[in-house]
Amino acid sequence: MKMAIFASGRGSNAEAIIEASKAGLLEAEVSFIICDKPGAKVNERALKKEIPVYECVPRNFDSKQQYEEQIIRHLREAEIDFIVLAGYMRLVGPTLLKAFEGKIVNIHPSLLPSFPGLDAIGQALDAGVKVTGVTIHYVDEGMDTGPIIAQKAIRIENGETRQSLTRKIQAVEHQLYPQTLQMICEQKRMEGEYHG
């Protein structure tokens, strides 16, 4: 299965997925990174792992539709099967959703439906909850509302800081995301959608 990873920031999840693919733990090829922010750290990480980066900056287009149509052209040319959002800080629009219906997944640092949207870690700390976690879900037109594929809970200890909780969440993300993507690859192959 050929995957494209969409990212906007540091790229630690993208790197974990690339490493799992190169190690044979994920039966998928990461064809390239699509980044909407020039100079993002993810670009540097990807290039160090010899993964091409395609920068596509929304402000260079007249509309979100044109921006997504350009991305779709690039994905089609590369025969991409599946899109993985890894810190992509932009809502996927209807143009891309229709072109890759049921083939876009996202990771979110909370136990959805709790704490959707931006700063889920801060939201959990502010709410004083004792448990948060990580969710991997299919992407739909809403904000973190698509069908849930996998979740893992993380306990919030007394005196937990944003920094310490972020470290715990990222450690779980870096394991759970590649494992879940491998599960999806196996399911798709069993359904005869891909051959691996």
Secondary structure, DSSP 8 states (H G I E B T S, - for coil): -EEEEEE-S--HHHHHHHHHHHTTSS-SEEEEEEESSTT-HHHHHHHHTT--EEE--GGGSSSHHHHHHHHHHHHHHTT--EEEESS--S---HHHHHHTTT-EEEEESS-TTSS-SS-HHHHHHHHT-SEEEEEEEE--SSSS-S-EEEEEEEE--TT--HHHHHHHHHHHHHHHHHHHHHHHHHHHHHTTSS--
